């Protein structure tokens, strides 16, 4: 019974070590390069029409700081970036 406990402890230790090492390797990777111009990028921005109150959530855009959409022939107001 004592040998079985030692084997289980060694296996658990190896499992914890491998999981920890995989997590550290994931943190050490550099950030990916931004996509080339013309491709869509992920954004999370909310806009509201000041005239009628319509709200729009933008999830993809050609750049990270897109122009506000138009509604009721006016530019919509930035509500807040969604985090």
N, C-alpha and C positions, 0 to 999 in steps of 0.2 A: 504494500500500500504506500509506503514511503517513497519508493522508486517511481511509482505512478504520479505522485504529487510533484516530484522534481521534474519529470518529463512534461507534465502539464504546465508548470511554471516556466520552463524554458521555451515551450511553444508559445505561450502567451507573451513572454518577453520579446521573442522574435517578431511576433505579429505587431506588437506595439511599436517596436523599432522600425519595421518596414513602413507602417502607416505614417509615423512621424517623419521618416526620411522622404516619403512621397510628398507630404505636405510641404516640407522645406524646399524640395525641388520645384514644386509648383510656384512658390513665392519667388524663387530665384530667376524665373523666366522673364526676359524683357517684354515690355508691352508691344503688341503687334503694331506694325506701321499703319498709318492711316490709309484708307483706300484711295486709289487714284481719283483725280477730279472727274466729275460726271457720274460717279457711282453714289448711291444713296447711303447716308449714314444714319445710325440710330440716334434719335433725340427724344426727349420727354418734355414737351412744352405745352402749356395750356394758354389759350387765347379766349377773350370774351368781346363780343360786339357791344360797343358803348350805346348804340341806339336801340337794339331790340333784346339784348341780353343773351344771344346765342353763344354757346361755348363750344370750342373746338380743341381737341387734344391732338397734337402733332407727334407722330412716332418715328417717321423717317423724313429726311430732308437732304438736299444735295450738299449742304455744308452744315457745320455745327452751330452756326448762328444765322438761321434763315430769316428772311424778311417776313413780317406778319402777313397773314392772309387777309383778303378783303371781304367784307360782308356789308350789305346795305350801302354799297359804294364808298365805304370808309375802311381804313386800316383797322384791324382788330387790336385791342389792348392786351398786352402780356399780363396774364394773371400771376403766374409763378411757375418756375421750372418744377416739374414733378420729380421727386427723388425717391 
